[in-house]
Amino acid sequence: MEMSSLIDILVGVLFAGGAWWANGITREQKRIEILLNKTREDYATRMELRDDMSKVMDALHRVEDKLDKVLQRN
């Protein structure tokens, strides 16, 4: 085997390894972009969260009032 063919094989292996690495990086970047977009869609703003918590607290207060009425009857 001549030295030039050995160098050609080595360069080919290095190039193939670099292409495989770049492909993996590209796939990971696409996956992260998809997750970021999903996070943006599912993100609740502070005001939305405050409104939801207010609704939950109002419902709990109504339940508490009903329990107080039932306990006062007994």
All heavy atoms as a GROMACS GRO file, in nm:
protein
  602
    1MET      N    1   0.085  -0.116   0.000
    1MET     CA    2   0.000   0.000   0.000
    1MET      C    3   0.091   0.124   0.000
    1MET      O    4   0.181   0.135   0.080
    1MET     CB    5  -0.089  -0.001   0.125
    1MET     CG    6  -0.194   0.106   0.123
    1MET     SD    7  -0.298   0.097   0.270
    1MET     CE    8  -0.439   0.014   0.204
    2GLU      N    9   0.060   0.212  -0.089
    2GLU     CA   10   0.142   0.332  -0.100
    2GLU      C   11   0.101   0.434   0.006
    2GLU      O   12  -0.010   0.430   0.060
    2GLU     CB   13   0.127   0.393  -0.239
    2GLU     CG   14   0.187   0.308  -0.348
    2GLU     CD   15   0.177   0.376  -0.483
    2GLU    OE1   16   0.161   0.499  -0.486
    2GLU    OE2   17   0.186   0.305  -0.583
    3MET      N   18   0.189   0.526   0.030
    3MET     CA   19   0.166   0.628   0.131
    3MET      C   20   0.051   0.720   0.090
    3MET      O   21  -0.028   0.762   0.175
    3MET     CB   22   0.293   0.708   0.153
    3MET     CG   23   0.283   0.803   0.269
    3MET     SD   24   0.256   0.713   0.419
    3MET     CE   25   0.380   0.783   0.520
    4SER      N   26   0.038   0.753  -0.037
    4SER     CA   27  -0.067   0.844  -0.082
    4SER      C   28  -0.205   0.782  -0.065
    4SER      O   29  -0.301   0.849  -0.027
    4SER     CB   30  -0.045   0.885  -0.227
    4SER     OG   31  -0.055   0.772  -0.311
    5SER      N   32  -0.219   0.652  -0.089
    5SER     CA   33  -0.349   0.588  -0.070
    5SER      C   34  -0.382   0.577   0.079
    5SER      O   35  -0.500   0.589   0.118
    5SER     CB   36  -0.353   0.450  -0.136
    5SER     OG   37  -0.256   0.366  -0.083
    6LEU      N   38  -0.283   0.558   0.162
    6LEU     CA   39  -0.305   0.555   0.306
    6LEU      C   40  -0.351   0.692   0.356
    6LEU      O   41  -0.444   0.702   0.438
    6LEU     CB   42  -0.176   0.513   0.378
    6LEU     CG   43  -0.186   0.494   0.530
    6LEU    CD1   44  -0.286   0.385   0.563
    6LEU    CD2   45  -0.050   0.461   0.587
    7ILE      N   46  -0.290   0.798   0.304
    7ILE     CA   47  -0.331   0.934   0.340
    7ILE      C   48  -0.472   0.961   0.289
    7ILE      O   49  -0.554   1.021   0.359
    7ILE     CB   50  -0.230   1.037   0.286
    7ILE    CG1   51  -0.099   1.023   0.362
    7ILE    CG2   52  -0.285   1.178   0.298
    7ILE    CD1   53   0.014   1.108   0.306
    8ASP      N   54  -0.504   0.915   0.167
    8ASP     CA   55  -0.639   0.932   0.113
    8ASP      C   56  -0.743   0.863   0.199
    8ASP      O   57  -0.852   0.918   0.225
    8ASP     CB   58  -0.646   0.879  -0.030
    8ASP     CG   59  -0.573   0.967  -0.130
    8ASP    OD1   60  -0.546   1.084  -0.096
    8ASP    OD2   61  -0.544   0.919  -0.242
    9ILE      N   62  -0.713   0.744   0.246
    9ILE     CA   63  -0.805   0.669   0.332
    9ILE      C   64  -0.823   0.743   0.465
    9ILE      O   65  -0.936   0.758   0.514
    9ILE     CB   66  -0.754   0.526   0.355
    9ILE    CG1   67  -0.766   0.445   0.226
    9ILE    CG2   68  -0.832   0.458   0.468
    9ILE    CD1   69  -0.703   0.308   0.233
   10LEU      N   70  -0.714   0.792   0.520
   10LEU     CA   71  -0.720   0.864   0.647
   10LEU      C   72  -0.802   0.992   0.633
   10LEU      O   73  -0.885   1.024   0.719
   10LEU     CB   74  -0.578   0.897   0.696
   10LEU     CG   75  -0.568   0.964   0.832
   10LEU    CD1   76  -0.628   0.875   0.940
   10LEU    CD2   77  -0.424   0.995   0.864
   11VAL      N   78  -0.782   1.066   0.524
   11VAL     CA   79  -0.859   1.187   0.500
   11VAL      C   80  -1.007   1.152   0.482
   11VAL      O   81  -1.096   1.222   0.533
   11VAL     CB   82  -0.804   1.263   0.377
   11VAL    CG1   83  -0.901   1.372   0.332
   11VAL    CG2   84  -0.668   1.322   0.409
   12GLY      N   85  -1.036   1.045   0.412
   12GLY     CA   86  -1.175   1.002   0.392
   12GLY      C   87  -1.242   0.965   0.524
   12GLY      O   88  -1.358   1.000   0.548
   13VAL      N   89  -1.169   0.895   0.610
   13VAL     CA   90  -1.224   0.856   0.741
   13VAL      C   91  -1.248   0.982   0.826
   13VAL      O   92  -1.353   0.994   0.891
   13VAL     CB   93  -1.130   0.757   0.812
   13VAL    CG1   94  -1.169   0.740   0.958
   13VAL    CG2   95  -1.130   0.624   0.741
   14LEU      N   96  -1.154   1.075   0.824
   14LEU     CA   97  -1.172   1.199   0.899
   14LEU      C   98  -1.289   1.280   0.845
   14LEU      O   99  -1.368   1.336   0.923
   14LEU     CB  100  -1.044   1.283   0.895
   14LEU     CG  101  -0.928   1.232   0.978
   14LEU    CD1  102  -0.804   1.316   0.954
   14LEU    CD2  103  -0.964   1.231   1.126
   15PHE      N  104  -1.302   1.286   0.716
   15PHE     CA  105  -1.414   1.359   0.655
   15PHE      C  106  -1.547   1.294   0.690
   15PHE      O  107  -1.644   1.362   0.724
   15PHE     CB  108  -1.396   1.366   0.503
   15PHE     CG  109  -1.502   1.448   0.435
   15PHE    CD1  110  -1.502   1.585   0.442
   15PHE    CD2  111  -1.603   1.384   0.364
   15PHE    CE1  112  -1.600   1.660   0.380
   15PHE    CE2  113  -1.702   1.458   0.301
   15PHE     CZ  114  -1.700   1.596   0.309
   16ALA      N  115  -1.553   1.160   0.684
   16ALA     CA  116  -1.676   1.088   0.719
   16ALA      C  117  -1.711   1.110   0.867
   16ALA      O  118  -1.828   1.131   0.902
   16ALA     CB  119  -1.661   0.940   0.689
   17GLY      N  120  -1.612   1.108   0.954
   17GLY     CA  121  -1.636   1.133   1.096
   17GLY      C  122  -1.686   1.274   1.120
   17GLY      O  123  -1.777   1.296   1.201
   18GLY      N  124  -1.628   1.371   1.050
   18GLY     CA  125  -1.674   1.509   1.063
   18GLY      C  126  -1.816   1.526   1.013
   18GLY      O  127  -1.896   1.600   1.072
   19ALA      N  128  -1.849   1.461   0.904
   19ALA     CA  129  -1.986   1.469   0.849
   19ALA      C  130  -2.085   1.404   0.946
   19ALA      O  131  -2.195   1.457   0.968
   19ALA     CB  132  -1.993   1.401   0.713
   20TRP      N  133  -2.048   1.292   1.007
   20TRP     CA  134  -2.134   1.224   1.103
   20TRP      C  135  -2.157   1.315   1.225
   20TRP      O  136  -2.269   1.328   1.274
   20TRP     CB  137  -2.071   1.092   1.145
   20TRP     CG  138  -2.149   1.019   1.250
   20TRP    CD1  139  -2.265   0.950   1.235
   20TRP    CD2  140  -2.115   1.011   1.388
   20TRP    NE1  141  -2.305   0.898   1.355
   20TRP    CE2  142  -2.214   0.934   1.452
   20TRP    CE3  143  -2.010   1.060   1.465
   20TRP    CZ2  144  -2.212   0.906   1.587
   20TRP    CZ3  145  -2.008   1.032   1.599
   20TRP    CH2  146  -2.108   0.956   1.659
   21TRP      N  147  -2.050   1.379   1.273
   21TRP     CA  148  -2.060   1.469   1.388
   21TRP      C  149  -2.149   1.589   1.354
   21TRP      O  150  -2.234   1.628   1.434
   21TRP     CB  151  -1.920   1.516   1.427
   21TRP     CG  152  -1.919   1.618   1.536
   21TRP    CD1  153  -1.935   1.596   1.670
   21TRP    CD2  154  -1.906   1.759   1.520
   21TRP    NE1  155  -1.932   1.714   1.737
   21TRP    CE2  156  -1.913   1.818   1.648
   21TRP    CE3  157  -1.886   1.840   1.410
   21TRP    CZ2  158  -1.902   1.953   1.667
   21TRP    CZ3  159  -1.876   1.976   1.430
   21TRP    CH2  160  -1.884   2.032   1.557
   22ALA      N  161  -2.130   1.649   1.237
   22ALA     CA  162  -2.210   1.764   1.196
   22ALA      C  163  -2.357   1.726   1.182
   22ALA      O  164  -2.446   1.804   1.218
   22ALA     CB  165  -2.157   1.822   1.065
   23ASN      N  166  -2.384   1.607   1.131
   23ASN     CA  167  -2.522   1.560   1.118
   23ASN      C  168  -2.587   1.546   1.256
   23ASN      O  169  -2.703   1.584   1.276
   23ASN     CB  170  -2.524   1.426   1.044
   23ASN     CG  171  -2.665   1.381   1.012
   23ASN    OD1  172  -2.756   1.461   1.002
   23ASN    ND2  173  -2.682   1.251   0.996
   24GLY      N  174  -2.513   1.492   1.353
   24GLY     CA  175  -2.565   1.478   1.489
   24GLY      C  176  -2.594   1.613   1.553
   24GLY      O  177  -2.697   1.631   1.619
   25ILE      N  178  -2.505   1.708   1.532
   25ILE     CA  179  -2.524   1.843   1.586
   25ILE      C  180  -2.647   1.907   1.523
   25ILE      O  181  -2.728   1.971   1.593
   25ILE     CB  182  -2.399   1.929   1.562
   25ILE    CG1  183  -2.280   1.877   1.643
   25ILE    CG2  184  -2.426   2.076   1.595
   25ILE    CD1  185  -2.298   1.886   1.792
   26THR      N  186  -2.664   1.891   1.394
   26THR     CA  187  -2.780   1.949   1.323
   26THR      C  188  -2.910   1.889   1.374
   26THR      O  189  -3.008   1.961   1.398
   26THR     CB  190  -2.767   1.926   1.172
   26THR    OG1  191  -2.644   1.983   1.128
   26THR    CG2  192  -2.882   1.989   1.097
   27ARG      N  193  -2.913   1.758   1.393
   27ARG     CA  194  -3.034   1.693   1.444
   27ARG      C  195  -3.067   1.741   1.585
   27ARG      O  196  -3.183   1.766   1.618
   27ARG     CB  197  -3.018   1.541   1.444
   27ARG     CG  198  -3.063   1.478   1.314
   27ARG     CD  199  -3.073   1.328   1.326
   27ARG     NE  200  -2.945   1.275   1.281
   27ARG     CZ  201  -2.878   1.178   1.340
   27ARG    NH1  202  -2.925   1.120   1.447
   27ARG    NH2  203  -2.763   1.137   1.293
   28GLU      N  204  -2.966   1.754   1.669
   28GLU     CA  205  -2.988   1.800   1.806
   28GLU      C  206  -3.039   1.945   1.807
   28GLU      O  207  -3.127   1.979   1.885
   28GLU     CB  208  -2.859   1.790   1.887
   28GLU     CG  209  -2.872   1.828   2.031
   28GLU     CD  210  -2.960   1.737   2.112
   28GLU    OE1  211  -2.991   1.625   2.066
   28GLU    OE2  212  -3.001   1.777   2.222
   29GLN      N  213  -2.986   2.027   1.720
   29GLN     CA  214  -3.031   2.166   1.711
   29GLN      C  215  -3.178   2.172   1.668
   29GLN      O  216  -3.255   2.250   1.723
   29GLN     CB  217  -2.945   2.244   1.614
   29GLN     CG  218  -2.982   2.390   1.605
   29GLN     CD  219  -2.895   2.466   1.507
   29GLN    OE1  220  -2.809   2.408   1.442
   29GLN    NE2  221  -2.918   2.594   1.497
   30LYS      N  222  -3.218   2.090   1.572
   30LYS     CA  223  -3.357   2.086   1.530
   30LYS      C  224  -3.448   2.040   1.643
   30LYS      O  225  -3.557   2.094   1.663
   30LYS     CB  226  -3.374   1.994   1.409
   30LYS     CG  227  -3.322   2.053   1.281
   30LYS     CD  228  -3.341   1.958   1.164
   30LYS     CE  229  -3.281   2.016   1.038
   30LYS     NZ  230  -3.291   1.922   0.926
   31ARG      N  231  -3.402   1.941   1.720
   31ARG     CA  232  -3.480   1.890   1.833
   31ARG      C  233  -3.499   2.000   1.938
   31ARG      O  234  -3.609   2.020   1.990
   31ARG     CB  235  -3.411   1.770   1.895
   31ARG     CG  236  -3.491   1.701   2.006
   31ARG     CD  237  -3.412   1.589   2.070
   31ARG     NE  238  -3.308   1.639   2.156
   31ARG     CZ  239  -3.326   1.677   2.283
   31ARG    NH1  240  -3.446   1.671   2.336
   31ARG    NH2  241  -3.226   1.720   2.356
   32ILE      N  242  -3.394   2.074   1.966
   32ILE     CA  243  -3.402   2.182   2.064
   32ILE      C  244  -3.494   2.293   2.014
   32ILE      O  245  -3.572   2.351   2.092
   32ILE     CB  246  -3.261   2.236   2.097
   32ILE    CG1  247  -3.186   2.130   2.178
   32ILE    CG2  248  -3.267   2.368   2.173
   32ILE    CD1  249  -3.041   2.162   2.202
   33GLU      N  250  -3.490   2.325   1.886
   33GLU     CA  251  -3.580   2.427   1.830
   33GLU      C  252  -3.726   2.384   1.843
   33GLU      O  253  -3.812   2.466   1.876
   33GLU     CB  254  -3.546   2.453   1.684
   33GLU     CG  255  -3.420   2.534   1.664
   33GLU     CD  256  -3.385   2.551   1.517
   33GLU    OE1  257  -3.462   2.504   1.431
   33GLU    OE2  258  -3.280   2.613   1.491
   34ILE      N  259  -3.754   2.256   1.819
   34ILE     CA  260  -3.891   2.204   1.833
   34ILE      C  261  -3.937   2.216   1.977
   34ILE      O  262  -4.049   2.260   2.006
   34ILE     CB  263  -3.900   2.059   1.782
   34ILE    CG1  264  -3.885   2.055   1.630
   34ILE    CG2  265  -4.031   1.994   1.826
   34ILE    CD1  266  -3.867   1.916   1.573
   35LEU      N  267  -3.850   2.179   2.072
   35LEU     CA  268  -3.885   2.189   2.213
   35LEU      C  269  -3.907   2.335   2.255
   35LEU      O  270  -3.997   2.365   2.332
   35LEU     CB  271  -3.777   2.126   2.300
   35LEU     CG  272  -3.768   1.974   2.294
   35LEU    CD1  273  -3.646   1.925   2.370
   35LEU    CD2  274  -3.894   1.910   2.349
   36LEU      N  275  -3.825   2.424   2.203
   36LEU     CA  276  -3.840   2.566   2.234
   36LEU      C  277  -3.973   2.620   2.182
   36LEU      O  278  -4.044   2.692   2.252
   36LEU     CB  279  -3.724   2.645   2.176
   36LEU     CG  280  -3.724   2.795   2.201
   36LEU    CD1  281  -3.717   2.823   2.350
   36LEU    CD2  282  -3.608   2.860   2.129
   37ASN      N  283  -4.010   2.581   2.060
   37ASN     CA  284  -4.137   2.625   2.003
   37ASN      C  285  -4.255   2.570   2.083
   37ASN      O  286  -4.354   2.639   2.105
   37ASN     CB  287  -4.148   2.586   1.857
   37ASN     CG  288  -4.057   2.667   1.768
   37ASN    OD1  289  -4.019   2.779   1.803
   37ASN    ND2  290  -4.020   2.612   1.654
   38LYS      N  291  -4.243   2.445   2.127
   38LYS     CA  292  -4.349   2.384   2.208
   38LYS      C  293  -4.362   2.457   2.341
   38LYS      O  294  -4.472   2.481   2.389
   38LYS     CB  295  -4.319   2.236   2.230
   38LYS     CG  296  -4.428   2.164   2.301
   38LYS     CD  297  -4.399   2.016   2.312
   38LYS     CE  298  -4.511   1.946   2.386
   38LYS     NZ  299  -4.484   1.805   2.403
   39THR      N  300  -4.248   2.494   2.399
   39THR     CA  301  -4.250   2.568   2.525
   39THR      C  302  -4.317   2.704   2.506
   39THR      O  303  -4.395   2.748   2.592
   39THR     CB  304  -4.106   2.588   2.577
   39THR    OG1  305  -4.046   2.460   2.596
   39THR    CG2  306  -4.106   2.663   2.708
   40ARG      N  307  -4.290   2.770   2.397
   40ARG     CA  308  -4.353   2.899   2.371
   40ARG      C  309  -4.504   2.886   2.356
   40ARG      O  310  -4.579   2.972   2.399
   40ARG     CB  311  -4.295   2.960   2.243
   40ARG     CG  312  -4.157   3.014   2.261
   40ARG     CD  313  -4.106   3.075   2.133
   40ARG     NE  314  -3.969   3.118   2.148
   40ARG     CZ  315  -3.882   3.122   2.050
   40ARG    NH1  316  -3.918   3.086   1.928
   40ARG    NH2  317  -3.759   3.162   2.071
   41GLU      N  318  -4.550   2.776   2.295
   41GLU     CA  319  -4.694   2.756   2.277
   41GLU      C  320  -4.762   2.726   2.410
   41GLU      O  321  -4.874   2.770   2.434
   41GLU     CB  322  -4.719   2.640   2.181
   41GLU     CG  323  -4.680   2.670   2.038
   41GLU     CD  324  -4.687   2.547   1.949
   41GLU    OE1  325  -4.726   2.439   1.999
   41GLU    OE2  326  -4.651   2.558   1.831
   42ASP      N  327  -4.697   2.649   2.496
   42ASP     CA  328  -4.758   2.605   2.622
   42ASP      C  329  -4.732   2.700   2.738
   42ASP      O  330  -4.783   2.679   2.847
   42ASP     CB  331  -4.705   2.466   2.660
   42ASP     CG  332  -4.746   2.361   2.560
   42ASP    OD1  333  -4.841   2.385   2.484
   42ASP    OD2  334  -4.683   2.254   2.557
   43TYR      N  335  -4.657   2.805   2.716
   43TYR     CA  336  -4.620   2.896   2.824
   43TYR      C  337  -4.740   2.978   2.868
   43TYR      O  338  -4.814   3.033   2.787
   43TYR     CB  339  -4.508   2.990   2.774
   43TYR     CG  340  -4.461   3.088   2.877
   43TYR    CD1  341  -4.380   3.047   2.981
   43TYR    CD2  342  -4.498   3.221   2.872
   43TYR    CE1  343  -4.336   3.136   3.076
   43TYR    CE2  344  -4.455   3.311   2.966
   43TYR     CZ  345  -4.374   3.268   3.069
   43TYR     OH  346  -4.332   3.356   3.162
   44ALA      N  347  -4.758   2.986   2.997
   44ALA     CA  348  -4.867   3.066   3.052
   44ALA      C  349  -4.808   3.197   3.105
   44ALA      O  350  -4.710   3.196   3.179
   44ALA     CB  351  -4.937   2.992   3.165
   45THR      N  352  -4.870   3.306   3.068
   45THR     CA  353  -4.821   3.434   3.118
   45THR      C  354  -4.857   3.449   3.265
   45THR      O  355  -4.941   3.377   3.319
   45THR     CB  356  -4.882   3.551   3.038
   45THR    OG1  357  -5.022   3.552   3.059
   45THR    CG2  358  -4.850   3.539   2.890
   46ARG      N  359  -4.794   3.545   3.328
   46ARG     CA  360  -4.818   3.569   3.470
   46ARG      C  361  -4.964   3.607   3.495
   46ARG      O  362  -5.024   3.564   3.593
   46ARG     CB  363  -4.724   3.679   3.517
   46ARG     CG  364  -4.729   3.700   3.666
   46ARG     CD  365  -4.623   3.796   3.708
   46ARG     NE  366  -4.493   3.734   3.683
   46ARG     CZ  367  -4.380   3.777   3.731
   46ARG    NH1  368  -4.377   3.885   3.805
   46ARG    NH2  369  -4.266   3.717   3.703
   47MET      N  370  -5.020   3.688   3.407
   47MET     CA  371  -5.159   3.730   3.424
   47MET      C  372  -5.255   3.613   3.407
   47MET      O  373  -5.353   3.601   3.482
   47MET     CB  374  -5.194   3.842   3.325
   47MET     CG  375  -5.126   3.974   3.356
   47MET     SD  376  -5.160   4.035   3.523
   47MET     CE  377  -5.334   4.066   3.512
   48GLU      N  378  -5.229   3.526   3.311
   48GLU     CA  379  -5.314   3.407   3.293
   48GLU      C  380  -5.308   3.319   3.417
   48GLU      O  381  -5.411   3.268   3.464
   48GLU     CB  382  -5.268   3.327   3.171
   48GLU     CG  383  -5.297   3.392   3.039
   48GLU     CD  384  -5.236   3.315   2.923
   48GLU    OE1  385  -5.150   3.228   2.947
   48GLU    OE2  386  -5.273   3.343   2.808
   49LEU      N  387  -5.189   3.302   3.470
   49LEU     CA  388  -5.173   3.219   3.590
   49LEU      C  389  -5.244   3.283   3.709
   49LEU      O  390  -5.310   3.214   3.788
   49LEU     CB  391  -5.024   3.201   3.620
   49LEU     CG  392  -4.990   3.106   3.733
   49LEU    CD1  393  -5.042   2.967   3.704
   49LEU    CD2  394  -4.841   3.103   3.754
   50ARG      N  395  -5.234   3.414   3.722
   50ARG     CA  396  -5.301   3.485   3.830
   50ARG      C  397  -5.453   3.470   3.819
   50ARG      O  398  -5.521   3.447   3.920
   50ARG     CB  399  -5.262   3.632   3.825
   50ARG     CG  400  -5.232   3.689   3.960
   50ARG     CD  401  -5.187   3.833   3.951
   50ARG     NE  402  -5.045   3.837   3.977
   50ARG     CZ  403  -4.963   3.930   3.936
   50ARG    NH1  404  -5.008   4.028   3.862
   50ARG    NH2  405  -4.836   3.927   3.965
   51ASP      N  406  -5.506   3.481   3.699
   51ASP     CA  407  -5.650   3.465   3.679
   51ASP      C  408  -5.696   3.324   3.715
   51ASP      O  409  -5.799   3.306   3.781
   51ASP     CB  410  -5.689   3.496   3.534
   51ASP     CG  411  -5.672   3.643   3.498
   51ASP    OD1  412  -5.667   3.727   3.592
   51ASP    OD2  413  -5.665   3.673   3.377
   52ASP      N  414  -5.618   3.224   3.671
   52ASP     CA  415  -5.654   3.086   3.702
   52ASP      C  416  -5.650   3.060   3.852
   52ASP      O  417  -5.737   2.993   3.908
   52ASP     CB  418  -5.561   2.989   3.628
   52ASP     CG  419  -5.585   2.988   3.479
   52ASP    OD1  420  -5.690   3.038   3.435
   52ASP    OD2  421  -5.497   2.937   3.405
   53MET      N  422  -5.548   3.112   3.918
   53MET     CA  423  -5.537   3.092   4.063
   53MET      C  424  -5.652   3.163   4.136
   53MET      O  425  -5.704   3.112   4.236
   53MET     CB  426  -5.402   3.144   4.115
   53MET     CG  427  -5.286   3.053   4.081
   53MET     SD  428  -5.306   2.886   4.146
   53MET     CE  429  -5.301   2.918   4.320
   54SER      N  430  -5.692   3.278   4.084
   54SER     CA  431  -5.805   3.349   4.144
   54SER      C  432  -5.933   3.267   4.133
   54SER      O  433  -6.010   3.258   4.229
   54SER     CB  434  -5.822   3.484   4.074
   54SER     OG  435  -5.934   3.550   4.123
   55LYS      N  436  -5.953   3.205   4.019
   55LYS     CA  437  -6.072   3.120   4.000
   55LYS      C  438  -6.069   3.001   4.096
   55LYS      O  439  -6.171   2.964   4.155
   55LYS     CB  440  -6.080   3.071   3.856
   55LYS     CG  441  -6.114   3.180   3.757
   55LYS     CD  442  -6.111   3.127   3.615
   55LYS     CE  443  -6.130   3.238   3.513
   55LYS     NZ  444  -6.118   3.189   3.375
   56VAL      N  445  -5.954   2.940   4.111
   56VAL     CA  446  -5.941   2.825   4.201
   56VAL      C  447  -5.967   2.868   4.345
   56VAL      O  448  -6.038   2.800   4.421
   56VAL     CB  449  -5.801   2.761   4.187
   56VAL    CG1  450  -5.775   2.661   4.298
   56VAL    CG2  451  -5.787   2.694   4.052
   57MET      N  452  -5.911   2.981   4.385
   57MET     CA  453  -5.931   3.029   4.522
   57MET      C  454  -6.078   3.064   4.547
   57MET      O  455  -6.132   3.034   4.655
   57MET     CB  456  -5.842   3.150   4.550
   57MET     CG  457  -5.694   3.116   4.554
   57MET     SD  458  -5.652   2.987   4.672
   57MET     CE  459  -5.689   3.069   4.825
   58ASP      N  460  -6.145   3.123   4.448
   58ASP     CA  461  -6.288   3.152   4.463
   58ASP      C  462  -6.368   3.024   4.482
   58ASP      O  463  -6.459   3.018   4.566
   58ASP     CB  464  -6.340   3.229   4.341
   58ASP     CG  465  -6.288   3.371   4.334
   58ASP    OD1  466  -6.242   3.423   4.439
   58ASP    OD2  467  -6.293   3.430   4.224
   59ALA      N  468  -6.334   2.922   4.406
   59ALA     CA  469  -6.404   2.794   4.419
   59ALA      C  470  -6.379   2.734   4.557
   59ALA      O  471  -6.472   2.680   4.621
   59ALA     CB  472  -6.359   2.698   4.309
   60LEU      N  473  -6.258   2.745   4.607
   60LEU     CA  474  -6.228   2.691   4.741
   60LEU      C  475  -6.303   2.769   4.850
   60LEU      O  476  -6.348   2.710   4.948
   60LEU     CB  477  -6.077   2.696   4.766
   60LEU     CG  478  -5.995   2.590   4.693
   60LEU    CD1  479  -5.847   2.612   4.716
   60LEU    CD2  480  -6.034   2.450   4.735
   61HIS      N  481  -6.315   2.899   4.832
   61HIS     CA  482  -6.390   2.978   4.929
   61HIS      C  483  -6.537   2.939   4.930
   61HIS      O  484  -6.600   2.933   5.036
   61HIS     CB  485  -6.375   3.128   4.900
   61HIS     CG  486  -6.242   3.183   4.935
   61HIS    ND1  487  -6.189   3.179   5.062
   61HIS    CD2  488  -6.148   3.242   4.858
   61HIS    CE1  489  -6.069   3.234   5.063
   61HIS    NE2  490  -6.041   3.272   4.938
   62ARG      N  491  -6.593   2.911   4.812
   62ARG     CA  492  -6.733   2.866   4.806
   62ARG      C  493  -6.750   2.732   4.877
   62ARG      O  494  -6.847   2.713   4.952
   62ARG     CB  495  -6.780   2.857   4.661
   62ARG     CG  496  -6.804   2.992   4.597
   62ARG     CD  497  -6.882   2.979   4.466
   62ARG     NE  498  -6.827   2.885   4.371
   62ARG     CZ  499  -6.735   2.915   4.279
   62ARG    NH1  500  -6.687   3.037   4.269
   62ARG    NH2  501  -6.691   2.823   4.195
   63VAL      N  502  -6.656   2.642   4.858
   63VAL     CA  503  -6.662   2.512   4.926
   63VAL      C  504  -6.650   2.531   5.076
   63VAL      O  505  -6.723   2.468   5.155
   63VAL     CB  506  -6.552   2.417   4.873
   63VAL    CG1  507  -6.539   2.294   4.960
   63VAL    CG2  508  -6.579   2.379   4.729
   64GLU      N  509  -6.561   2.619   5.118
   64GLU     CA  510  -6.543   2.646   5.259
   64GLU      C  511  -6.671   2.705   5.320
   64GLU      O  512  -6.712   2.666   5.431
   64GLU     CB  513  -6.428   2.743   5.278
   64GLU     CG  514  -6.393   2.773   5.421
   64GLU     CD  515  -6.278   2.871   5.429
   64GLU    OE1  516  -6.290   2.981   5.371
   64GLU    OE2  517  -6.178   2.837   5.493
   65ASP      N  518  -6.734   2.795   5.249
   65ASP     CA  519  -6.860   2.854   5.298
   65ASP      C  520  -6.970   2.748   5.311
   65ASP      O  521  -7.046   2.748   5.409
   65ASP     CB  522  -6.907   2.966   5.206
   65ASP     CG  523  -6.815   3.087   5.210
   65ASP    OD1  524  -6.739   3.102   5.309
   65ASP    OD2  525  -6.819   3.167   5.113
   66LYS      N  526  -6.978   2.659   5.214
   66LYS     CA  527  -7.078   2.552   5.221
   66LYS      C  528  -7.051   2.459   5.339
   66LYS      O  529  -7.144   2.417   5.408
   66LYS     CB  530  -7.078   2.472   5.090
   66LYS     CG  531  -7.138   2.548   4.975
   66LYS     CD  532  -7.131   2.468   4.846
   66LYS     CE  533  -7.184   2.549   4.729
   66LYS     NZ  534  -7.177   2.474   4.603
   67LEU      N  535  -6.924   2.429   5.363
   67LEU     CA  536  -6.891   2.344   5.478
   67LEU      C  537  -6.926   2.414   5.609
   67LEU      O  538  -6.975   2.351   5.704
   67LEU     CB  539  -6.742   2.308   5.476
   67LEU     CG  540  -6.701   2.199   5.379
   67LEU    CD1  541  -6.549   2.185   5.378
   67LEU    CD2  542  -6.765   2.067   5.415
   68ASP      N  543  -6.901   2.543   5.616
   68ASP     CA  544  -6.937   2.618   5.737
   68ASP      C  545  -7.088   2.614   5.761
   68ASP      O  546  -7.132   2.596   5.876
   68ASP     CB  547  -6.889   2.764   5.726
   68ASP     CG  548  -6.740   2.777   5.740
   68ASP    OD1  549  -6.676   2.685   5.795
   68ASP    OD2  550  -6.686   2.883   5.696
   69LYS      N  551  -7.167   2.627   5.656
   69LYS     CA  552  -7.314   2.621   5.669
   69LYS      C  553  -7.358   2.485   5.720
   69LYS      O  554  -7.446   2.474   5.805
   69LYS     CB  555  -7.381   2.653   5.536
   69LYS     CG  556  -7.375   2.799   5.500
   69LYS     CD  557  -7.444   2.822   5.365
   69LYS     CE  558  -7.429   2.966   5.320
   69LYS     NZ  559  -7.489   2.990   5.188
   70VAL      N  560  -7.298   2.379   5.665
   70VAL     CA  561  -7.335   2.244   5.705
   70VAL      C  562  -7.297   2.220   5.851
   70VAL      O  563  -7.375   2.162   5.929
   70VAL     CB  564  -7.268   2.139   5.613
   70VAL    CG1  565  -7.281   1.999   5.671
   70VAL    CG2  566  -7.326   2.146   5.475
   71LEU      N  567  -7.182   2.267   5.893
   71LEU     CA  568  -7.138   2.247   6.031
   71LEU      C  569  -7.220   2.330   6.128
   71LEU      O  570  -7.240   2.289   6.242
   71LEU     CB  571  -6.990   2.281   6.042
   71LEU     CG  572  -6.892   2.185   5.974
   71LEU    CD1  573  -6.751   2.234   5.983
   71LEU    CD2  574  -6.904   2.047   6.036
   72GLN      N  575  -7.269   2.444   6.088
   72GLN     CA  576  -7.352   2.528   6.175
   72GLN      C  577  -7.490   2.465   6.198
   72GLN      O  578  -7.551   2.484   6.302
   72GLN     CB  579  -7.368   2.669   6.117
   72GLN     CG  580  -7.243   2.753   6.129
   72GLN     CD  581  -7.259   2.888   6.063
   72GLN    OE1  582  -7.362   2.917   6.001
   72GLN    NE2  583  -7.158   2.972   6.074
   73ARG      N  584  -7.539   2.391   6.101
   73ARG     CA  585  -7.670   2.326   6.115
   73ARG      C  586  -7.663   2.216   6.220
   73ARG      O  587  -7.761   2.187   6.288
   73ARG     CB  588  -7.715   2.266   5.984
   73ARG     CG  589  -7.756   2.369   5.881
   73ARG     CD  590  -7.802   2.304   5.755
   73ARG     NE  591  -7.813   2.404   5.648
   73ARG     CZ  592  -7.824   2.375   5.520
   73ARG    NH1  593  -7.823   2.249   5.482
   73ARG    NH2  594  -7.834   2.470   5.432
   74ASN      N  595  -7.550   2.149   6.230
   74ASN     CA  596  -7.538   2.036   6.324
   74ASN      C  597  -7.506   2.088   6.457
   74ASN      O  598  -7.503   2.108   6.553
   74ASN     CB  599  -7.431   1.938   6.278
   74ASN     CG  600  -7.473   1.869   6.149
   74ASN    OD1  601  -7.589   1.857   6.121
   74ASN    ND2  602  -7.376   1.825   6.072
   0.00000   0.00000   0.00000
